[in-house]
Amino acid sequence: MLISVNYVVVWEIKNMQEYKFTKAGICINSKRCTILKKVSKNGTIGYNFRSKFYPLSKVKTIMQKIKINKTPF
């Protein structure tokens, strides 16, 4: 059995383009095709990007919209 799921991503992290976010707030590592879980560290909620913890307040400041590339066809 094969099940495929498609997500539409809107946001990415500035210096780490492999981490993308959907409108629903799901964080996806596009290099490894995995969904990241929110982590709690010392009572602060955030994500682990490249083995370093980033709280949600920091993540929101380093997010940027994905630029749309126009294709010739």
VENMOZI-V112555 format. One record per residue. N is the residue number from 0. PHI is phi in degrees with one decimal (none if undefined). OMEGA is omega in degrees with one decimal (none if undefined). Layout:
n: <N/N>
phi: <PHI/PHI>
omega: <OMEGA/OMEGA>
//
This chain:
n: <0/1/2/3/4/5/6/7/8/9/10/11/12/13/14/15/16/17/18/19/20/21/22/23/24/25/26/27/28/29/30/31/32/33/34/35/36/37/38/39/40/41/42/43/44/45/46/47/48/49/50/51/52/53/54/55/56/57/58/59/60/61/62/63/64/65/66/67/68/69/70/71/72>
phi: <none/-126.9/-121.3/-117.2/-126.6/-111.6/-119.5/-101.1/-95.6/-123.6/-118.0/-143.2/-83.4/-53.4/-97.2/-133.8/-69.1/-77.7/-97.7/-126.5/-122.1/-92.6/-64.4/-79.3/91.1/-82.7/-96.9/-126.0/-91.4/-75.5/-70.7/-102.0/57.9/-125.5/-96.1/-85.5/-96.7/-71.6/-121.3/-107.3/-132.1/54.9/82.7/-106.4/-94.6/-171.8/-128.1/-102.1/-107.3/50.3/63.1/-124.3/-82.3/-123.7/-69.7/-59.2/-63.5/-74.6/-61.5/-65.1/-80.7/-102.1/-85.2/-140.2/-70.5/-75.9/-74.9/-86.9/-93.0/-80.1/-99.1/-75.3/-125.3>
omega: <179.9/178.6/177.8/-179.9/178.9/176.8/174.1/-177.7/-175.8/-174.9/172.5/177.4/-171.8/-175.0/179.7/-173.1/179.0/178.9/-175.7/-179.6/175.0/176.3/-179.9/178.1/178.4/179.5/-175.7/171.3/-174.3/177.1/-176.5/180.0/178.3/176.0/179.8/177.4/173.2/-176.2/175.6/178.9/-178.0/177.9/179.3/-178.6/-179.9/-178.9/172.7/175.8/180.0/177.0/175.9/-176.9/174.9/176.7/-177.3/179.2/177.4/-178.8/-178.6/-179.4/-177.9/177.1/175.2/177.5/178.6/179.2/-179.2/177.1/178.1/178.5/-176.8/-179.3/none>
//
